[in-house]
Amino acid sequence: MIDLALLRDEPDLVRRSQLARGNAVDTVDAAIESDRSRRSALSAFEELRAEQNAFSKTVAKAPKDDKAALVAQAKDLAERVKQAQRASGEAAEAAASALSRIENIVIDGVPAGGEENFIELRHVGEVPKFDFEPRDHLELGELLGAIDMERGAKVSGARFYFLKGIGARLEIALMNLALDKALANGFTPMIVPTLVRPEIMQGTGFLGEHADEVYHLDKDDLYLVGTSEVPLAGYHKDEIVDLGDGALRYAGWSTCYRSEAGSYGKDTRGIIRVHQFNKLEMFVYTTPEDAEAEHDRLVALQEEMLTALGLAYRVIDVAAGDLGSSAARKFDIEAWVPTQEAFRELTSTSNCTTYQARRLDIRYRPEDAQKTTNVATLNGTLATTRWIVALLETHQQADGSVTVPEVLRPYLGGMDMLRPVGWTEAVADADSAGAVEAQATE
C-alpha cells in the first residue's frame, strides 16, 4: 500500500498518479474517506476500552452493597466495547480494500498512457542483416536438436517444451554467465523456493488485477512464483534490515511459472511465451534516497550482458498504465528478433520504492534516527530462457549453424559454433575449424 501520510497530505499527487495509470481518480477519495472512518472507529473503540478499564477499577473498590448495580453497568459497557471493536475491525477491512485500489505512486517523468505510450530512451547495436532467408528460433532449435515443443506438449500440454542437448547447455551457460556478472557486482546468489504463502504473493503486489496469471495450489494454499522477485521480497518480511554497509543485493535463480491468462493466440510458436522457464533475477533492498540510482545500476548490468552477447536492443521507459501495481517506474530492454522484425522484451527492471516493503513490513534504521522507516525494493532480470530466441536468430548462419558469442564460449567448453544435427564438413558452406557438432538426445 502507499504511504498514508502521502494520501492525507498530498491527495492531488496520488490522483495524478492514478490518472497517469489509467485508473479511476475517485478511488483516491474513497480511500481518504475509508481511512478517516477507520481512524474514527478505532478512536471510538479505544476510548470505550479506556473507559471500561477505569470503570473496572471503580467496581473493584466499590462497597459491597453498590457492586450489583455497578456490575450491571459494567456488562452494558462491555457489550458496547465489543460492538465498537467489531465496528473498528470492519472499518479497517473496508479501508484496506479501498487502499488496495491505490497503486504505487509513479515517479515524475514516467510517461502517461498504456502499453503503446512508452518512450524509447536509447537504441544500441546494429540490427542484423542477412543475405539469406533467416530461420526463426524454433526452426533453428529443431535443426540443432535443442528445442522439442512436440514432446513438451505431449508431456505437459501447450506452451511447454524440452530444452535438450545444446539447448539445455545453452541455457545453463547463459545462467552461469549472468551469475558470474552478479557475483562480480556484489550480489549474493540465492536458489529460492518457488512456492510461497498467500501473504508473500499479496505483499509483492501480484494478487491484484493480474491474479489469474498466477498458479495456485488449492490443497496447500500456496502459489507458484512467476519470478524469484516474490520469494526474495519475502525473505526479509517483518524484519529490520541493516543497510549500514550499503544496499542488500541478491541474485535469485529459479524456475518460474505463469499461466499467461489472456494471451491465447499470442506468441504460441516456440519459447517466447510459455508456462515454465528459468530466470536469474536481481533483487535489491536499499534506502529510498538511493533507489533511483540503483535502478540505473541494474539497467546498466543488463545492458552489459546484452552487449556482450552481441544483441541489438533498445531501452524503453514503460508508460504508467503498463506498470504493475508495485512499480513506480519500469525500464524494459527489448532485443531485436529478426524473423519478427521487431524488438521483443528480454528484461524488465522495476523500482518499487517503499510499496512492497510497507506491505511486507521491511524496515531499516537511518543513521542517527530513532525511528525505523521502510526500505525501497528493486528487481531486474539478468538472464532468462527467452534470451535463447534472440541469440539463435541473431547469430544464425545460412546453413542453420549458429555462432556462439565469445563471452559464452568458456561456459560451453570452448564451442564457437552450434551445428545442425547430422552436419558434416562435406556439406558445410563455412570452415568448420574449432566447431563442435551439437548432438541430439532423444
N, C-alpha and C positions, 0 to 999 in steps of 0.2 A: 504494500500500500504506500501511498505518498505520505509526505510529512504533513501531519495535521496542522502544525503551526503555519505551514505554507498555504494550506487550504483556507485557514481562517484569516490570515493576514494579507494574502495576495490572491484572492479568488479569480481576479481577471487574468493573471498569469496561467492559472490552471485552465480557465475557459479557453484561452488562446491555444494551449497545448491540445486540449480535446478537439477543438475545431480543426487544427492542423492535421490531426489523425483521422478526421472524418467522423468523429464521434459526436453524439448529441451533447450540446452545451448544457442542457437542463440537468444533466447528470451531476454537474457541479453544485447547482442549487439544491438538488435533492440530497447530496452528500453533506452539504453545510447544515441543512435543516435536521438531518438524521443525527449528525454529530451533536448539534445543540440539544436535541431531545435526549440523546444518550447521556450527556453530561447532566441535564436536569433530572433525569430519572435516577442516576447514580447519586446525585446530591441529596435527593429526597430520601433515598434508601439509607444513606449514611447518617443523615440527621435523625431519622427514626430509630436506627440502631443505636446511636449515641444516647437518645432519649430512653431507650429500653435498658441500656446498661446502667444509666443513672437511676432509673426507677427501680431496678433490681436491688440496688443498694438501699434505697428507701424502704422497700419491702422487708429487707433483711433486718433493718434497725427498728422497724415499727413495733409498737406494743402488740401483744398477742391478740387483744380484742379488735384491733384495727386491721389485722392481716387478712382476714377473709375478704373484706371489701377491696383491699389493695391487690390481692391475688387475682380477683376477677378483672380488675383494671389491667393487670399485667398480661392476662390471657388475651384481652382485646388488643393491647399494644403489640403482642407477639404476632397476632394474626395480621395486623397492619404492616408489620415488618416483613412478613412472608410475602404479602401482596406487593410491597414495594420492591422486594428483592426480585420477584418474578417479573415485574414491570421493567426493572433495570436490565435484567437479562434479555428480555425481548427487545428492548431498545438497543442494546449492544449488538444483538444479532442483526437487527434492521440496519444499524449503522455500518456494520461490517459488510453487509450485502451492498449497500449504497456506495461505500468506499471502493469496493472491488470493481466497480464500473469505471473508476478513475484510473487510467493507465499512467505509466511513468511520465513525468514532465519532460517533453522533448527539449533538447539543448538548442539554444539560439543558433540560427543558421541552418538547421535541418530543413530541407525543402518540404513544403506542404504538399498534400495530394496523395495519390495512390501509387501503385506499382510502377506505372509508366512515367512518374514525375521525378525520378531520380536525377541527380546531377553527376555527370562524368567528371571526375577530378583529374585523371591522367590516363594516358594510353601508353603502354610500354611494350617494346618489341615489335618486330615485323611480322605481319600476318603471313603465314607460309603460302608459297605459290608452287604449283605442281605442273609439270609438263606431261602429266598422265591423269586419268580419272581417279581421284582418290577414293579409297575404300573407307567405309565407316568403321567405328571401333569394334562392332560386333563381327563384321566380316573378317577384319584383321585378327581379332581374338580367336575366331574359329580356325583360321589358317594356321595360326601359331599354336593351336591346341591349348589356348589359355583361358577361354571362356566357354562354358557349356550352359546355355539357357534352357535347352530342351530337357535335360535331365534335372535341372533345378526345378522346372515346372512339374515334372513327373513326381519328384520327391516332396515338394512343398507347395506348389501352386504357382500362379502367375507372379511375376516380378521377383522370383527367387532364381538363384544361379549357382553354379560352381565356378570358382577360380581354380584352375588346375595347372600342373606343370609350371611353365614360365609365368603364367598368370598369377599363381599363388606366390611365386618367388618375387615377382614384380611388386605386388602389394606389400609384402614384408620388407622389401628393400626400401620402398617409399616411407613406410612407417619408421624404419630404423634411421633413415636419413633425417626425418623430422625429429626423432627422439634425440639424435646427436645435436641437432640445432637447438633444441630446447635445453639440453644439458649445458651446452656452451653458453647459454644465456641465463643461467641461474634458476631454471625450473626444476622442481622435484618431480621425478617420474612417479606415476601412480597407475596401478591397474585397479579399476573401480568396480563396485557392484553394479550390475545392470538391472536389478530390481530394487525399487525404492518404495518407501511408505507414502501414503497419500499426502501427508503434511509436507514432505520434501518436494514432491511434484507440484503441489499447490504453492508452496513458498517460492519456488523459482518462477512461477507465472505460467506454467504450461497447462493448467486446467481451466483456462478461460474459454474463449470462443473457439479455440482450436483443440479442445479436449478430445474430440472424436478422432484426432490423428494419433492418439496415444493408445497403445495396447494396455489393457487392464486384465489382471488375473483375478476374477471374482472370488474364487475359493480362498485365496490368501490375502485379498485386498492389497495387492502390490501392483506397481506399474513398471512396465519395461521402458527403459530410458531411450530417448531418441538422440541423446548426446550425453557425454560424460560431464557436461556442464551441470547437470542436475545433481548427481551424487557429489561432485566437487563443491557445489554451492552448499549442500547439506553437511559437508564434512565438519564445518565449524559452527553448526547450528547451536544456539543457546550458549555461545562462548564469548569471552572477551579475549581477542587475539592480540598478540604483541607485534606491533609494527615499528618498534623502536629501531630495528636494523633495516627497515625498508619493507617494501611490499612482499607478501607471500605469493609465490608463483608455483603453480602446479601444472603438470602435463599429464592428462588422463588418457590412457589407451583403453578403448573398449569397443565391443560390438554394440551397434545401435539399431533400434527398431522403430519404424514409422509405418503407420497404416496407409499413408498417402490418401486419406479421405478427400474426396472432391477432386482428385486428379486423374480420374479414369479417362483414358484416351490420350493422355499427355505423356510423351516420352516413354512409351511402352516398349520400344525396341532397345535391347541392350541393358546396360547397367547405369543409366543416368538417374532414373527414378525408381528405386527398388525398396523392398520392405526391410532389408537387412544389409548392413555394411559396417566397415570398421573405420575408426577415426581416432586421430590423436588431437585432443582438444587442450588448448591453453586456458588456464583459469587463474585470475589474479584477484587477491584482496589487497586494497590499498586505501589511502586516505582520499576523501572526496576531492581535496585540492589537487591531488596528483593524477586523478582518474583520466583526464583528457590527454595528458602527456603519455600515460600508459597505453591508452587506446592507440595513439600514433605509433608507439613502440611495437605493439602486436602486429599492426598492419605492415610495418617495415620488415618484421621477421617473415611474414607470409610472402611479401614481395621478393625477399632474398631467395626463398625456396623456389618460387615460380621462375625467377630469372635464371637461377642455376639449372633448372630443368629445361630451359630453352623454350618456354611457352610465351606466346604473345597474350597480353591481358590488359584489362582496364580496371581501374578502381572507381567505384561509384559511392556517392553519398545517398543512402536509401531514404526515400521520402517517408514522412511521418506516418502516412496511412498504411505503409508496408512494414512498419516496425512491429515486433512482438510487443506484448503488453509491458514487458520488463525493460526493454531497451529505450534509452534516452537518445541514443544515436547509434547507427549501424553503418559500417563500411563493408561492402561486398567486393570481392575480387572475382572477376569473370574472365575465364580463359577462352581463347578463340577455338572453336570446334569447326574444322574445315568443311566437313560434309554438311553441316547445318548452316554454314556461312553466317555464324552468329557467335556472340560471346555468351558463355554459359557459366553460371555461378560455380566456383570451386571453394571459396571460403566466405565465411561471414564473421565479422568481428564486432561485438556489441559492448557499449558502455552502459551498464545498468544502474549507474550511480548508486544510491543507497536503497533502491527499491526492493531488491531481493533481500538485502541484509536486514531491512526493517521487518520484513515478513518472517524471516528466519531468526531474528534476534541475534545478529552477529555484530559485535561492537569492538571498539578499541578505546584506549585512554590517550587522548592527545597529550603531548608533553606539557607539564606544569598545569594540567587541568584536573579538577576534582571529579568531574562527571565524565562518564563514558559517552561515546557517540557512535552512530552506525558507520561501518566501513562502506567503501564503494566496491562493487564487484564488476569484473570484465571477463569476457570469454572470446575465444577465436580459434578457428580451425587451423592446424598446421599441416595436416595431411589426411586424406580420406580416399576411399575406394574410387570415387568418381574421377579422381585425377587421372586414372588409367585411361579414361576416354580421351582426354586432350593429349596425353603422352603418345598413345598409339597413333592417333590421327595426325598429329603434328610431325612426327618423326618417321612416318612411313616412307617406303621406297616403292618403286614401280612393281617389283616382283613380290610384294607382300611382306618383305622384311621390314624391320623397324630398328632404327639406330638408337642405341642406348645413350642417353645423356651421360657425359663424362662423370658427373658427380655421383651417378648411381652405380657406376661400374664396380667400385670396390665392394658394394653390397650384393653383387651378382657374380662374384668370383672372377672378376675381370672381363666379363662378357661385354662386347662392344656392339653386338648386333643380334637381334632376335630374328631367327629364321623360321619360315613356314615348316610345318611338319613334312618330312619327306624331301626337304630341299637338298639338292646336291650341287656341287660346283659345276657339273656339266650343263645344268640348266640355268645357272645364275647369270645375271647380266653384270654383276659387280664383283669386284675382288673379294674373296672370302677370307683373306688373311686375318687371323685373330678372332674370327667369328665362331661362336659355339651354337650348334643347332639346338633349337627348342624341341624337347621331346614331349610327345603326348602321353598322358597317363589315362588309362581307361578305368 
